[in-house]
Amino acid sequence: MVQQHSNLYLQWALRNLSLWDGDFSELDNLYHLHGSNDKTFPIKNIGAPFDSIEDGDHFMVFNKAETIAEKILSKISTQ
């Protein structure tokens, strides 16, 4: 991503990301999966509720796809 975008865009994106104050309180059916090894968005900075993927990183949708699919299917089947 860094090589594909200008410095101006990356500065804008990082500034807005760091200042964003998302409010998910109205999303009662939100299911947040987060990687325990995500260096881009460290799990220590993630507010509850969430379900973690052990050793999942920022690209876990590619290298942990089966685990993610299992968790999502399990969550869907219990609702």
MDAnalysis code that builds the backbone (N, CA, C; Angstrom):
import MDAnalysis as mda
import numpy as np

u = mda.Universe.empty(237, n_residues=79, atom_resindex=np.repeat(np.arange(79), 3), trajectory=True)
u.add_TopologyAttr("name", ["N", "CA", "C"] * 79)
u.add_TopologyAttr("resid", np.arange(1, 80))
u.add_TopologyAttr("resname", ["MET", "VAL", "GLN", "GLN", "HIS", "SER", "ASN", "LEU", "TYR", "LEU", "GLN", "TRP", "ALA", "LEU", "ARG", "ASN", "LEU", "SER", "LEU", "TRP", "ASP", "GLY", "ASP", "PHE", "SER", "GLU", "LEU", "ASP", "ASN", "LEU", "TYR", "HIS", "LEU", "HIS", "GLY", "SER", "ASN", "ASP", "LYS", "THR", "PHE", "PRO", "ILE", "LYS", "ASN", "ILE", "GLY", "ALA", "PRO", "PHE", "ASP", "SER", "ILE", "GLU", "ASP", "GLY", "ASP", "HIS", "PHE", "MET", "VAL", "PHE", "ASN", "LYS", "ALA", "GLU", "THR", "ILE", "ALA", "GLU", "LYS", "ILE", "LEU", "SER", "LYS", "ILE", "SER", "THR", "GLN"])
u.atoms.positions = np.array([
    [0.824, -1.187, 0.000],
    [0.000, 0.000, 0.000],
    [0.868, 1.251, 0.000],
    [1.941, 1.216, 0.756],
    [2.817, 2.382, 0.852],
    [3.401, 2.737, -0.509],
    [3.753, 1.733, -1.292],
    [4.341, 1.973, -2.607],
    [3.299, 2.411, -3.637],
    [2.028, 2.125, -3.407],
    [0.986, 2.410, -4.382],
    [0.302, 3.761, -4.178],
    [0.571, 4.441, -3.073],
    [-0.114, 5.706, -2.790],
    [0.894, 6.806, -2.484],
    [0.473, 8.024, -2.700],
    [1.341, 9.174, -2.432],
    [1.497, 9.376, -0.931],
    [2.555, 10.093, -0.571],
    [2.771, 10.420, 0.841],
    [1.626, 11.260, 1.390],
    [1.089, 12.144, 0.569],
    [-0.021, 12.987, 1.003],
    [-1.237, 12.146, 1.382],
    [-1.550, 11.158, 0.552],
    [-2.679, 10.275, 0.866],
    [-2.405, 9.480, 2.143],
    [-1.219, 8.926, 2.276],
    [-0.897, 8.120, 3.460],
    [-0.947, 8.964, 4.725],
    [-0.469, 10.200, 4.654],
    [-0.552, 11.092, 5.817],
    [-2.003, 11.366, 6.176],
    [-2.836, 11.625, 5.155],
    [-4.257, 11.868, 5.383],
    [-4.905, 10.637, 6.024],
    [-4.630, 9.454, 5.460],
    [-5.250, 8.222, 5.945],
    [-4.844, 7.932, 7.391],
    [-3.571, 8.036, 7.697],
    [-3.106, 7.759, 9.056],
    [-3.652, 8.773, 10.056],
    [-3.708, 10.038, 9.659],
    [-4.251, 11.065, 10.549],
    [-5.727, 10.788, 10.844],
    [-6.500, 10.506, 9.814],
    [-7.929, 10.256, 10.011],
    [-8.194, 8.962, 10.753],
    [-7.384, 7.959, 10.509],
    [-7.530, 6.699, 11.225],
    [-7.243, 6.879, 12.710],
    [-6.206, 7.626, 13.020],
    [-5.845, 7.816, 14.429],
    [-6.839, 8.708, 15.172],
    [-7.539, 9.588, 14.457],
    [-8.504, 10.488, 15.088],
    [-9.922, 9.947, 15.095],
    [-10.168, 8.866, 14.381],
    [-11.520, 8.322, 14.253],
    [-12.030, 7.821, 15.589],
    [-13.230, 8.209, 15.919],
    [-13.855, 7.778, 17.173],
    [-15.143, 7.039, 16.827],
    [-14.988, 5.843, 16.308],
    [-16.137, 5.059, 15.875],
    [-17.033, 4.674, 17.036],
    [-18.318, 4.744, 16.810],
    [-19.297, 4.363, 17.823],
    [-20.100, 3.172, 17.302],
    [-19.855, 2.027, 17.882],
    [-20.532, 0.810, 17.462],
    [-21.646, 0.414, 18.420],
    [-22.025, 1.303, 19.329],
    [-22.989, 0.960, 20.367],
    [-24.353, 0.565, 19.805],
    [-24.705, 1.059, 18.639],
    [-26.009, 0.732, 18.067],
    [-25.992, -0.550, 17.239],
    [-24.841, -1.148, 17.085],
    [-24.722, -2.376, 16.285],
    [-24.736, -3.581, 17.220],
    [-25.917, -3.991, 17.626],
    [-26.025, -5.075, 18.596],
    [-25.680, -6.441, 18.021],
    [-25.602, -6.562, 16.705],
    [-25.262, -7.853, 16.107],
    [-23.877, -7.842, 15.464],
    [-23.031, -6.918, 15.880],
    [-21.669, -6.836, 15.355],
    [-20.844, -8.022, 15.856],
    [-20.131, -8.658, 14.945],
    [-19.212, -9.739, 15.317],
    [-17.843, -9.361, 14.799],
    [-16.950, -9.015, 15.691],
    [-15.618, -8.510, 15.349],
    [-14.584, -9.606, 15.582],
    [-13.949, -10.014, 14.507],
    [-12.818, -10.936, 14.592],
    [-11.545, -10.122, 14.477],
    [-10.585, -10.405, 15.323],
    [-9.332, -9.646, 15.290],
    [-8.154, -10.581, 15.535],
    [-7.101, -10.373, 14.792],
    [-5.906, -11.198, 14.928],
    [-5.102, -10.838, 16.162],
    [-4.661, -11.856, 16.882],
    [-3.880, -11.619, 18.101],
    [-2.489, -11.074, 17.803],
    [-2.053, -11.171, 16.545],
    [-0.719, -10.722, 16.171],
    [-0.774, -9.626, 15.097],
    [-1.836, -8.828, 15.113],
    [-1.995, -7.744, 14.131],
    [-1.118, -6.575, 14.550],
    [-0.079, -6.300, 13.780],
    [0.838, -5.200, 14.098],
    [0.287, -3.858, 13.613],
    [-0.595, -3.869, 12.602],
    [-1.176, -2.637, 12.086],
    [-2.164, -2.057, 13.085],
    [-3.035, -2.906, 13.615],
    [-3.998, -2.512, 14.640],
    [-3.823, -3.479, 15.814],
    [-2.884, -3.192, 16.728],
    [-2.600, -4.119, 17.836],
    [-3.844, -4.423, 18.653],
    [-3.975, -5.682, 19.020],
    [-5.158, -6.136, 19.748],
    [-5.309, -5.412, 21.083],
    [-4.208, -4.936, 21.664],
    [-4.290, -4.213, 22.945],
    [-5.060, -2.901, 22.803],
    [-5.184, -2.398, 21.571],
    [-5.903, -1.148, 21.336],
    [-7.349, -1.364, 20.899],
    [-7.772, -2.605, 20.836],
    [-9.104, -2.931, 20.347],
    [-10.054, -3.059, 21.531],
    [-11.156, -2.354, 21.446],
    [-12.158, -2.421, 22.507],
    [-13.056, -3.630, 22.344],
    [-13.648, -4.042, 23.416],
    [-14.560, -5.181, 23.407],
    [-15.874, -4.780, 22.754],
    [-16.653, -5.679, 22.293],
    [-16.392, -7.114, 22.252],
    [-15.718, -7.522, 20.951],
    [-14.899, -8.526, 21.019],
    [-14.284, -9.095, 19.839],
    [-13.901, -10.531, 20.118],
    [-13.695, -11.259, 19.075],
    [-13.229, -12.641, 19.147],
    [-11.885, -12.663, 18.443],
    [-10.879, -13.233, 19.060],
    [-9.544, -13.187, 18.464],
    [-9.220, -14.460, 17.686],
    [-8.365, -14.269, 16.707],
    [-7.818, -15.367, 15.921],
    [-6.374, -15.527, 16.358],
    [-6.056, -16.658, 16.970],
    [-4.708, -16.910, 17.471],
    [-3.679, -16.803, 16.352],
    [-2.644, -15.998, 16.589],
    [-1.565, -15.737, 15.624],
    [-2.058, -15.088, 14.338],
    [-3.271, -14.553, 14.344],
    [-3.777, -13.842, 13.171],
    [-3.109, -12.486, 13.051],
    [-2.735, -12.121, 11.843],
    [-2.133, -10.818, 11.617],
    [-3.059, -9.981, 10.739],
    [-2.551, -8.893, 10.207],
    [-3.391, -7.983, 9.432],
    [-3.881, -8.626, 8.133],
    [-3.194, -9.647, 7.677],
    [-3.570, -10.329, 6.438],
    [-4.163, -11.708, 6.705],
    [-4.751, -11.873, 7.863],
    [-5.263, -13.189, 8.240],
    [-6.411, -13.662, 7.357],
    [-7.065, -12.757, 6.644],
    [-8.122, -13.205, 5.731],
    [-7.544, -14.079, 4.626],
    [-6.246, -13.975, 4.383],
    [-5.587, -14.808, 3.387],
    [-4.972, -16.059, 4.007],
    [-4.251, -15.880, 5.111],
    [-3.525, -17.023, 5.666],
    [-4.236, -17.738, 6.821],
    [-5.392, -17.254, 7.219],
    [-6.197, -17.913, 8.261],
    [-7.656, -18.027, 7.818],
    [-7.864, -18.073, 6.512],
    [-9.224, -18.048, 5.953],
    [-10.088, -19.184, 6.494],
    [-9.541, -20.359, 6.617],
    [-10.330, -21.505, 7.090],
    [-10.788, -21.296, 8.533],
    [-9.893, -20.808, 9.371],
    [-10.234, -20.541, 10.770],
    [-11.304, -19.458, 10.863],
    [-11.156, -18.414, 10.079],
    [-12.133, -17.329, 10.071],
    [-13.495, -17.836, 9.607],
    [-13.499, -18.613, 8.536],
    [-14.755, -19.166, 8.016],
    [-15.438, -20.032, 9.071],
    [-14.682, -20.852, 9.769],
    [-15.255, -21.711, 10.809],
    [-15.901, -20.872, 11.911],
    [-15.215, -19.815, 12.346],
    [-15.759, -18.964, 13.407],
    [-17.030, -18.256, 12.950],
    [-17.028, -17.753, 11.717],
    [-18.205, -17.066, 11.205],
    [-19.372, -18.026, 11.061],
    [-19.130, -19.199, 10.502],
    [-20.202, -20.177, 10.341],
    [-20.748, -20.629, 11.690],
    [-19.868, -20.785, 12.664],
    [-20.304, -21.160, 13.996],
    [-21.175, -20.068, 14.608],
    [-20.774, -18.835, 14.440],
    [-21.549, -17.708, 14.969],
    [-22.908, -17.620, 14.293],
    [-22.948, -17.797, 12.996],
    [-24.214, -17.726, 12.259],
    [-25.160, -18.840, 12.687],
    [-24.635, -20.022, 12.900],
    [-25.482, -21.168, 13.245],
    [-26.066, -21.060, 14.652],
    [-25.488, -20.231, 15.515],
    [-25.994, -20.088, 16.887],
    [-26.997, -18.950, 17.013],
    [-27.226, -18.237, 15.933],
    [-28.168, -17.100, 16.012],
    [-29.515, -17.472, 15.474],
])
